[in-house]
Amino acid sequence: MERMTESIMQVATTLPEGVPLAAKGFLHLGSRAAVDQTLSRLAARGELIRAGRGIYMRPVQTRFGPRSPSAEQAIEALAAQRGETIVPSGASAANALGLTTQVPVQSVYLTSGRSRVLSLGRQVVELRHAPRWQLTLGNKTSGQVVRALAWLGPEQATGALPILRSKLTDTAKMELITVAPQFPTWLARVIGKLVHG
């Protein structure tokens, strides 16, 4: 069991900040139950952080002591590891685009995977399953526009068009028009007004 602990920690120390460790990545060391038990023991000792079911991360050592990895790095690494699309929520996108001054209190991301909650130390990050059309353009500005407009809804979306027109490049507008057939009817109509005036 001690060799398994050493092997897991040896791998953990070589990974960049925020890269998750999954039990499935250590099945060559022993049974699933033994790997789960070892990871759980490492988390109890504070050598790993249990971010969610089956997801562990190494705390980042700073001169002030250990801290949790940043949410952005953890989400990016989780997306790459699990093959999911994970993007900031519509409220975050609307704030980033200057459509609202409200700053989301909780970190919420939309995902192509299942809904779940990650605990990164004191920070809680919620991953919500979203329809494919909200994830289509990923982290591009045009993708932010889609999520922001979806968050605003049909009643408020048209009021945001003047601000969005001033921020969008021709490339972003072309990306939006290209994927507009995937959107709900109301959103496709708003996108048409945004791009064609």
Buried (B, 14 or more C-beta within 10 A) or exposed (E): EEEBBEBBBEBBEEEEBBBBBBBEEBEEBBEEEBBEBBBBBBBEEEBBBBBBEEBBBBBBEEEEEEBBBBBEBBBBBBBEBBEBBBBBBBBBBBBBBEBBEEEBEEBBBBBBBEEBEBBBBEBEBBBBEBEEBBBBBEBBBBBBBBBBBBBBEBEEBBEBBEEBEEEBEEEBBEBBBEBBEBBEEBBBBBBEEBBEE
